[in-house]
Amino acid sequence: MVQIDQDSLSGTYRKLFDTIEGRVDSCSTDLFQTVVEERREQLCQGLDSFKKPATQDRSKLSSSSVTVSGKTLKLNQQDRDLICRVSDITGINELQCSLLWDTYKHEHPELGDQLKDELLCENVELMLNFITFYMEERLLLLECIASLERISLDSQHPYAAIAVDFMGKLKKDSREGRSFAERLFAQYAQLTRSSVYSQTHAFTAWPLFWAKQNLKEQKGLLEILLLFSLTKPFKPEFVLNIIQELESDSFGTLQTSGYLLDKEGIVIRESVTSLCILLSVNIVVPPGLTIESTLDPSSLNDNLLDTPNMICRINQLALFMGTKNEHSVFLLAWSYFLTCVDTALTAGANIKGYEEVQLLLDGKQNLSSNILIDRPVTRGTDFEVLQPQEPSITQTANMDRTFAGRALKLNVFGVVSDILEDEVCSEEDTNSYGYRSIMMHLLQGFLSITRPLFLPLESYTQLMEATSLLYKNQGTLCHIFWTEHFNPNEHTSLISTARGRFPVFFNDLTKLLTSLSGSVDEDAAYKGESAIKVFEYLSCLPTITVILKDSVEISAVEENNRAIIYNQYFINVTYETNHVLGIRIPEATSGALLSSSQEERVIQFSYEYSGWHLMTSVLCAFMQEYPNPLINVKDDDDNLKGGNLTTITLILELIHKLLLHNPALAKPLVEHVEVNAAASIKNTPCPVLISTLCNILTSCSRIPSPPIEIQTLALKSITQLLPSYRDEVWGYLQTAPLLPHSNASKSVSVKFRAPSVYTPNSATQIQHIVAKTECTTGRYTLLIAFLDMVHELVKDIQIDQLESNENRLTGIRHQAQIETLYVCLHYIMLDVFPSYSGWRYKKISERFLIGIKVLNIFIDILQHFGELGVNSPTLSMGSIRNGILTNFLYDGGLYHVSPLLDTISEGANMATGLYKINHPKEAERCEKLTELSFMFTTLLLQHRLVEITRGTTRDHSTFERLMLESAVGSANPDFLLRIAKHINYRHNTALAIQATNVFILLCKTTATWKTVPNFVQFLGNSDQAQIIIRSYIRTALDHTQDDKLLTSIWQLLTILMETQPSLAILFLDCGDKVMPSPKSDTRRSAQNNTSSFSIPATRAALDILGHWETLSVMKPTVVSTVLLFLTTFWKTAFDHYALVESVRSDGALWTSLEKILFNISNEPDTESSQSVETNEKTQHEENIRQRCLNLSKSYAMRIIAYEIHLTAGKQKISSSSGNDYPTGLKNLMQKISDPAKLSAMRKSYLKDNFLFKSFKIFIEASSAHASDLIWATKTNTSGSAVLYEFLKGLIEQANAVENAALSSYSILIHFIRTLIEDWIDKHKTILTGNDMTAKKIYSAQAFDILTSLCGLLDRENFALMNSICDRTSIRYHAPLLESIMLCLRTLSGTIESVVSTNNGAVRLQTCLSSLTSAVCSSFHVLVIKAGSYSAPGSKIEESIADSCIRDVTIVVSLLEELIDTKYLIPVDVWLNIFIRHNTIGSLLDLFYGGTEILVNEVERQLSSSKEIYSFSITPYARTALYFLITLSNIPKAAKRLVSSNLFDSLCNNSLTSRLQQGVVDLFIRFGRGSINEPAFVERNPLHDVWCQMLCVVSNVMRSIGASELILHQTVNFMQIYGTQIGKAFSNANGANDSIFGLTPSESLSSPLLEEIKFINMIFFSLSRSLDRLSDIATNLFISYKDCSLLLLQRYLYFFTHPSHMQAQLYPVNNVERHLAEQFSSTESDKEGETVVKGSSQLMKSILKTTMVISHYTLSSLLILTKVNTILLKDDSDWPYGNTIIYPDMRVTMGESASFGTLVEYINAGMTMLTTSVDNKEEYPVQEILDVIQDCALLLVSQSALWICKPDMKKESRLEIAMDNIMDIVEILNKSMSTFNKLDENTPTLDLKAHSQLINTLRMFLSVHFFTN
């Protein structure tokens, strides 16, 4: 098995860093510990792990191979030259450089041909890229240490324990007398004094690059030291060393290479300075140091406070500082530290060792410059190169205050603000919280000993700014402030001071409260609490400070030695408007005079008011040009007048932040303002705050240069109020001037417009502001706020949709909202999204943010808007959704979709670059944008798939084509390659998953194109394709990867085999023609590195299955997906048969399948496993595992089934041979074939539908093709016994199942049906043989199965009865009934064996009677279902209707079988069952309803405007008629049919009117019909039904025709349909024959002949009761006689002209066409050509039918002419009026039959008989004999009537006799001679009766006409 390459986790420091940061999902804790421990030695050395060049090491490069760190590297001369060159430039050791070069090549396989250059060392671009890689590795080494330290501080991190242990080892590592931290700081100090190599200046940009790299390394080292200092204080000696170094390099400002820096470099240096300052603060003022700290002399110098000598030495250093601003923060920290020391000394008097410290505090310390160390050598700086000889700060008493004063002079709070605004404290920096905590502790310490009230105004302002920056967007720090630092009763705190100066110093309090409102990402435990605190704090302010105008009259009194001021009249502080009350101080309110100047009267009144009210008033004033009345306070900054835009901005920002951090405050805030600020009478019902915000947004549009920031904040606040105040916000937005106006010049997919939306001046709209202002400045705050608003509108409108369905007024409002949303989306889709990526940006993160927000909007719409109203004439949610889909899929061009394609192509690369430059937040945004791009693309392609499923007429979409044709930086399309490359993206597995899903969808959608594109051409060149393929397989092979990623990859490989076989073969083969065995594969992978990784996908699948036990629990979906892959691999075997051959021989496959199949014991008991304690998540996971386990077993069985099919097909072997199956499969089958295992599998697998379906397929395939493997045992090689027991178990299981799903039960019944057929097949030799004992055994088993099936049918009827009105198809009816039918029919041949057993006859009759009853019940219900499903307007699916048809057919067939006499059920028994279940009534209903359905279907299809090429009918009527035909042949049943109104059904149905009109044609012609493409011809199904109706009537007449009632009803039937009958005779006599020669004639078509035959049969039956019908059927018989005589003449022509008859045959279907081409004999002529002789098989069939018709016709005429009376009675009783045959020997076509016709009939018949006897031709002998006999009888009887007819003249009678009698005698004699000859030559023919009749006729003629 191939092992996971740990090099993928820690091969480079970049990979190690990604692994530590958790950007690699496949790393377990054990593996994590392994990879970090492997790097411990290098990490312990820090940057010193990168060694210096060495001559000895360079000499080792002279050979072609070199060993470094245990790895052998092969180097050519070009490699060696480049390594030496890079070593000279960078100063890295040559051997290390070799290893790095090898790693670099491995990490960049795309280098390709560049490595073949002869002079690599002159390839500047390649060399600089490699150097950059090396420099990044140096930085990432430091990042790895910092990341491990951060993890060690997070106890919740999964790697925390490992990191704590690892970092503990690093920190304890002491070398050369220095700790790990000290060594790192020494490296920092060395870097500040490093200079670039002079020889490297050949590269123009190298010095600057090196200088920046130097600073980045310093920054990395300082970050580690800061993290170390946060957890444990450094030793005082180390603290001193740090302060010494920081003083010497002026906190990182002095750099030896500083002169090389550009602007970017200076920014990095400023970050280094910030880190130096933070480090100095944290080591001097650690988190535990407070004003209450005490001294502990016994601490053994563990901390600075308890080390007086170090305090003194550091103080000396501090005295030499104070000349630069960067010193100020440390001086402030040292001031606080000294205050803490002073306090501790005061609290603990007489502590020894602190004498010098006391002198220090008193300003009496002895100083020496020896404490200073040398500064870095610099140039180009104004800083002192040499150390100062005298201190910069003069010692005085209270040195702590002195240091604080110097810090204030050096602008300390400004420096703090600069640090907080530096990159190191930005939200993107992972250490930001720690750095801010340092500053928070310093400021809180300072404020604990200093009252901000007494600070200089400038310092106070800077302190407020710094404090605001400190807490801004810092949820945790804000929570600490409100819970630990805030004291509402403290009046000297910073916040109280700001409140006391409000609103004179308006912005200070506003800004501070904004920063203290928390953050979006606050911890859930206290989320939103800070915002509540701010809201409450500002809701009730106890004082208000104002500067009174001179006109305001006040009075002063002295109280408690203080001047108390009282106002004489009320004081207006803010303006009052129509909507908002102003702030008014009531008269006689007391206040304190704060100002000492006579010029201004600053008074703090004790007046309680709402700060929100005041701020709302200010916002209202912002919109008023002439506020009135005037206010009584000075407002020089225009704060209260609303004229200060900064103030307005800060107020709006406060409202926005408050609602952002706690959306639940929306209603309380609005209601609070409404209660406190709203005027008593308002012009609008809208709440004051909402109307104010909306008016601000509107007012800004009137300003020539609108304030973007104010607009942005107002829009954000309105958006945040939307969920709570929907009507008000929606109402404003419909007329908001900011709303974008639709760009009519650009097309849009949505066909609607929004005319009701207000469209103001275009210059105020969002699109113009963005284009003119934001695109110019590169900041897009307003656009981002607009996108947020639109997204909220999208969310809100979904809620409103539910209400609009219930209320009409709400519906109108909803329509207006839709129109408003449409305008916004139109702009976003057609203006913003296509072009945003090309705009100018100051912050690249805004570009990503815009894309994220736009895609979120699109995705939300596609996922939640649905299809409701797509076809509505007005705008709807569905039409908006459809517009987006259509725009991107079809209507949009490259301009519209290119941002999507570009992001997918380059997003991951951009994110990787951002990670490399340590911008993780921006990288994550870029990742998110890329992920959303994939998600949106997925939704588009999924919709495309839905359209394909629905039958779209579009072959492909524009979007798909653009994707495949897209070429990014390449001449050839490479978009698919770029998608596939995401498999190598390490930082976020979601991208790889999404990319793979898009790949899958592209495979599915393009598979439906007319010309399916070959994806191989889109994966780059051969090398690129191989790299991608190997990456996919390498990932798929790694079972530790994310389960979703593994699942998606295996799904991709599966779909490739189905849609892209040429690409799939590359994955399956992967360069190996023969798959290696596991051992050889492992050996090969150990020898080769990963670049030659070439394992085929099938090998990877088998390796994954090797981890089945673990994966089935942890990642169950992976196993089932891998098995699906293998299933598809076998399913598409003919695309890669050679590979299948190699895989099937691998025993590991069958071993894995065996483990999966036999894992029955792991299945949980569904009842006992669901305990109360099991939580919902665990239960869900367990359900997934169980479902995947079932799927795995299912696919395993399907693989076996496919293999059995393949092997059987390959060898064409019988089912009894299994020698060609793989050994592993045979071993597995032998285990499965154990009856106990089969039984266990059967019982287990029935629990799951799909599973069980696969088990059925597997058993069926095995039974059919590998019977000897699945059923055979040592004692029974045929396997019938095992199969019988298995089958019995299945039936018993079916009987025992309760509440089974219909689908599962259906599979079970189908399974039983298939196995019954196999079981019967195994006994075919017994059934056809003579072994009675075996037959007896079989009959017993068959009867046993039949009995069980009957019981199952009883159970099923309950489900059937309950499903009458259900649209669910009960698919197991037909297979169950077919199973019964199979057993019943095979049992019919061995009935004797069943009957011969004890009580066998009784048991058989009981069983079959019960079966008949159950089937009758089913039939009754099915007839109702059939009518319901076929009713007009029924929406039943076609498959369900077809299932019902099949059910009806098999039920009818089974009933027909059961009433067969061979089953010994008496007619009375089954007829009583029929009566009990109304079976005959249901049958007639089925016929009646089926006829109606049939007529409607025929008419609908013939009247369709579309051309049809096939006819589809429902066969209910035909099925019913078949059963009626069977019943009508049984007299008792026929009587019951008649009594059940059979003739009413036959004479009154949907076909009746058509038959009465004679419009039911023989055939239906459809299709276009032309010379080249004749019309299609099919038999008319209505004519078929008519013929079956005739057959039923004929059978009834034959069975019980003696009944008077039946005779009359039959005559009525014939008279009703007389027109159709007449049409039939007309067609039979050639009415439709062509006049152009011998062409096919409908008169010889089998449908017409069938119709004529049944008509003649009915007339034959009627003629037998002629005497009883003389009153009602005379005309009927006369018409019949006329038609029949003409027909006889026509048939005679065909009999005497067989070649003509052959030419005029009319085959109506494929069977008849085939028969028409099959002739009795052929021979070759002289030229060797085949000559056909004899008649075709079709002609023989038609000839027989015409003979039958002739026989019935002649027989009927004989009866009608009363031939018996003529032949047997005296001539006086003869019916002389019955002369119907013309008395001459002429035969004329088109005329009635004559004596000659009958004579020729006899001659033709005798000719056929002679030919048949001579074996020259096959003719229907019996039918011919019957016709000869009929003709002879009719000829003799008619001649006798004519000759003896009394009403004719004697001359005429004599003439008839003379002309005909001798010919008649001659033909009779000839017939007699022929019969005698045939009797002699063909003893098998029984001609005695015919000979006797001919002889009798001769005697009759002799007696009557030849006597005397």
Disulfide bonds with the S-S distance in Angstrom:
none
